[in-house]
Amino acid sequence: MKKNKLHNAVLFALMSSSLTLSATAMAQQAQDEQEEQEEQEETVERLKVTGSRLSQSDLENASPVVVISAEDITNRGFTTAFDALKNLAQNTGTIQGDEFGSQGGFTPNAQTISLRGFAPGQALILLNGRRLSENPTPYNGQSNFVSLSSIPTAAIKRIEVLTNGASAIYGSDAVAGVVNIILKDDVDETTVSLLAGTTKDGGGDEFRLQLVSGISESNYSFTYGLEYQQIDPIFASDRDWMDSVDDGPAGTNVLQRGILLLDAWNGGYIDPGAEKCEQSGSGYEYAFREGSGYYCGTDATGDYSIQNERTKIAGFVSGQYQLNKNTEFFIDALITDQEARNRGFRHFISENVVTPNADGTGNLVDLGAPGLDYVLYQRMFSFDELGPKSSTFNEQNLNVTVGARGMLGNFYDWELSYSHSIADFESRRAWLKNEKVEEYFIGTDSIAFGLPNGLGKLGLYDPITPEIANDMLGTQAINADSYSRTLFGSIAGDLFELPAGMAQFAAVVEYNKQGYDLMQDERTLSDTNISWYGLTGTEGGGDRDRWAVGIELGIPLLEQLDLTAAARYDSYDDNTTDIGGRLSPMVGLEYRPIDALLVRATYGKSFRAPDMHYVFADNSGFYTNVYDWTQCRNDFVNGGGDPADFIPSGAVCDATNIQGTRSGSTTLEEEKGTNKGIGIVYDITDNLNFTLDYYKIELEDIVRDESVSGLIGDEYDCNFGLDGRDPNSAFCQDVYSKITRGADGTPNAGDIVGVNITPTNASRLAIAGYDATINYFVDTEYGTFSTRVEYTNTQSYKYQATADGEYTEYRNLASFGDPRTSLTGVVGWSYQDFSIYLTGRRLGSAPWDVQPAAHSDPDSELYENVSRAHPYVYFNLSAAYQLTDDSAIRFSGNNITNRRPPEDETWTSWPYFNNFAYGGAARGASYYVEYTHRF
């Protein structure tokens, strides 16, 4: 390790102090000035960066860290922390955004990211280096994560993103990386800013007021801030390319089935006649579908919200008090209260019934029941009848840390702190009462096969009065909370002198307790008819304790070569999972052959404790869409097809919606990871530098619910002896036990009735690729010009679903839905009081939703080809002018060319694009003006 300026400064200070006994007053004054200069130099040089607890003299070290400053957020046109992180180059995975949330889901108001394509919970989110409580409602009803919606931009000093695993430093969850949000501190002025914005195509008006102030004196500082933000909703009806059934890739389309009576045995529509459609009071029109028949049709395409309405009030404080030269007390706190709302699909009923046929011509004659009809009752209720299916969310988050830190014996930095983080959540939404659907429409009794008789108080086409509407509807409630409590202690400093420099160490001890409760109302999971119609959910709760000790060493092997070594041992209470204890080691090397060049490498082990909800989930339910390959093949053969010609493909089979059940498991083990990285940082000139880093993150024993589609695929192989499967084997019998089908002799014979799954340590995933950045700036008489380029390429994505499955490379397969590349470029120019920044982003292509059948046919020349949508490219623009010394105005635009998300001609259902890969793209162009004044 080279003896840096800091080392020399300390040495000089010691020598100077020995001379003061005989120094003159002038010499004493000179020495004081020199020491003050050295203290300032030390303040600049001694840095602590996310990914290490050692003080260091360089921002770049063995582990790559991306820094997003508050100025970067503003210059790139972002108005929330989530927007800034969502546009991070390494955020290449698919997530569930607002467009999906309005269609259902378990976390319709959450805002999260997917680093490297890993699950949201596989990256650790920190606030000032400390853990946050997890979102109390699980992602996709399964796993826990931290939502970014509670972080106000007014509080952000910078965001540091470690783009590799770091369990040796932080313990569990730091698998795909670490996001550390640093709060503002040491503010000594008052800043007020007012922002207003709107979208080009309507909806989404935004208003934001921020106040940040503070005081900083010689022995204390106190910073505080407030933020109020109001964002209006955007509905599909506000976008002329997603507000009609004619907007899909097929062009002109038929109306949706508003009210339908279907012959469920033979498949044809039962003609209601135009008069019944009109008399229903629904406002629906008499419509026809080729090959099916007449029905009452409507266009509900524009009903959904594509951006939630949000109101957020947040405040933060950050304070330090210097008790003496060796001890400082500190506190930081962030509190957020937010309310949000979305609008989903219309209330509807869809139920198969067996109803009497008075003239004995029923369609169940083949089952020996000519007096019965097997029909589907389907009715979608208009907003005028029952109102929208809206959800309201109330969330409160509180994060507080108090502690003390200082110097021990003038040699060692120490810290003791306690952090308390809580999250409270409640949601309310209007829903149909199951017993009232039975009472008014599908009937309360059964004639045959256990199916309702269809003899309700109302006919399917009868109008809905306000009294009936009030009687049918109720309010479904979900209440949840979570917490994380952490005691933390650390000590760090110089260890001993080596020929190449001073060795350093950092040691930590940590205790954490976390827990959650997720409670549905009594109707949601009821097994009686006093329930919500067609609705299920998930609930659970529990807590667990963890303690940890860790050590990190910085060893200068040579003047140009530094070694970092770390290890951390985490121990979990044994009565919750089978984790026990876990040791996570890590080593890193930094080689600087010249001052301008850093060659770095890391190797480490990481782990992740099973998500709380994978462990503590009670019996829960879910709905999912699947392809039933077995039934599809049977239909193909029964229709005269040759079994040898059948290809299990979404191009020839229709998806069906099924209900499943799941529960948690306390026998789960930890997920085990390995992280590798190698890269270079090269300062080519004072104005130009670039970085290039290769990474590989492998995770084994991943906790996953058994795959429903995998189960159905295994059942298909077992049924027909494919892929070496024997129907009588223990494997196939286990698969059969988890899938329930309609019994022979019933109207739904052979259809999937339900599946039952549990979480297991089964999956394996390895993701590899590289990141690159280029930075350049130049000062001229015409101003300062700057350029930054950020690029990420996922080179490999290997996945193994089960222990006996194939370890398959998915990167170029149709089933890999993540964009494989991300490119961001920022060009800036500032001159005197004016600055302007243009940001462009290219997000790589994603596969079509449905691939041509030939791509799944081994005999086709197109076998394993992948049809892909175009990449998504958009631009943001930000321009600012300093009006006076204390005030400035900024104009900004996001997606200034109003670029729509990439078209996929096979994405035939709303919203007509891949909203998982390109979430938020339906917003389109938005424009803002912000005024800032400093006092």
Secondary structure as UniProt FT lines:
FT   HELIX           5..19
FT   TURN            20..22
FT   HELIX           25..45
FT   TURN            50..51
FT   STRAND          65..69
FT   HELIX           70..75
FT   TURN            76..77
FT   HELIX           81..86
FT   TURN            89..90
FT   HELIX           98..101
FT   TURN            102..103
FT   TURN            108..109
FT   TURN            116..117
FT   HELIX           120..122
FT   STRAND          124..127
FT   TURN            128..129
FT   STRAND          130..131
FT   TURN            140..142
FT   TURN            149..150
FT   HELIX           153..155
FT   STRAND          156..162
FT   HELIX           167..170
FT   TURN            172..175
FT   STRAND          178..183
FT   STRAND          191..199
FT   TURN            200..201
FT   STRAND          206..216
FT   STRAND          220..231
FT   STRAND          234..235
FT   HELIX           236..238
FT   TURN            240..241
FT   HELIX           245..247
FT   TURN            249..250
FT   STRAND          256..263
FT   TURN            264..266
FT   HELIX           274..279
FT   STRAND          285..289
FT   TURN            290..292
FT   STRAND          293..298
FT   HELIX           301..303
FT   STRAND          305..307
FT   STRAND          309..324
FT   TURN            325..326
FT   STRAND          327..346
FT   STRAND          348..356
FT   TURN            358..359
FT   HELIX           365..367
FT   TURN            370..371
FT   STRAND          372..380
FT   HELIX           383..386
FT   STRAND          388..408
FT   TURN            409..411
FT   STRAND          412..433
FT   HELIX           434..437
FT   HELIX           438..442
FT   STRAND          446..448
FT   TURN            449..450
FT   STRAND          451..452
FT   TURN            460..461
FT   HELIX           466..472
FT   STRAND          473..498
FT   TURN            499..500
FT   STRAND          501..520
FT   TURN            522..525
FT   TURN            533..534
FT   STRAND          540..558
FT   TURN            559..560
FT   STRAND          561..572
FT   TURN            574..576
FT   STRAND          581..594
FT   TURN            595..596
FT   STRAND          597..608
FT   HELIX           612..616
FT   STRAND          620..627
FT   HELIX           629..638
FT   TURN            639..640
FT   HELIX           643..645
FT   TURN            650..652
FT   STRAND          655..662
FT   TURN            666..667
FT   STRAND          671..683
FT   STRAND          688..705
FT   HELIX           708..719
FT   TURN            720..721
FT   HELIX           722..724
FT   TURN            727..728
FT   HELIX           730..737
FT   STRAND          739..742
FT   TURN            744..745
FT   TURN            747..748
FT   STRAND          752..757
FT   STRAND          759..780
FT   TURN            781..782
FT   STRAND          783..800
FT   TURN            803..804
FT   STRAND          808..809
FT   TURN            811..812
FT   TURN            814..815
FT   STRAND          821..831
FT   TURN            832..833
FT   STRAND          834..843
FT   HELIX           853..856
FT   TURN            858..859
FT   TURN            861..864
FT   STRAND          872..882
FT   STRAND          887..894
FT   TURN            896..897
FT   TURN            905..906
FT   TURN            910..911
FT   TURN            915..917
FT   TURN            919..920
FT   HELIX           921..923
FT   STRAND          926..934
//
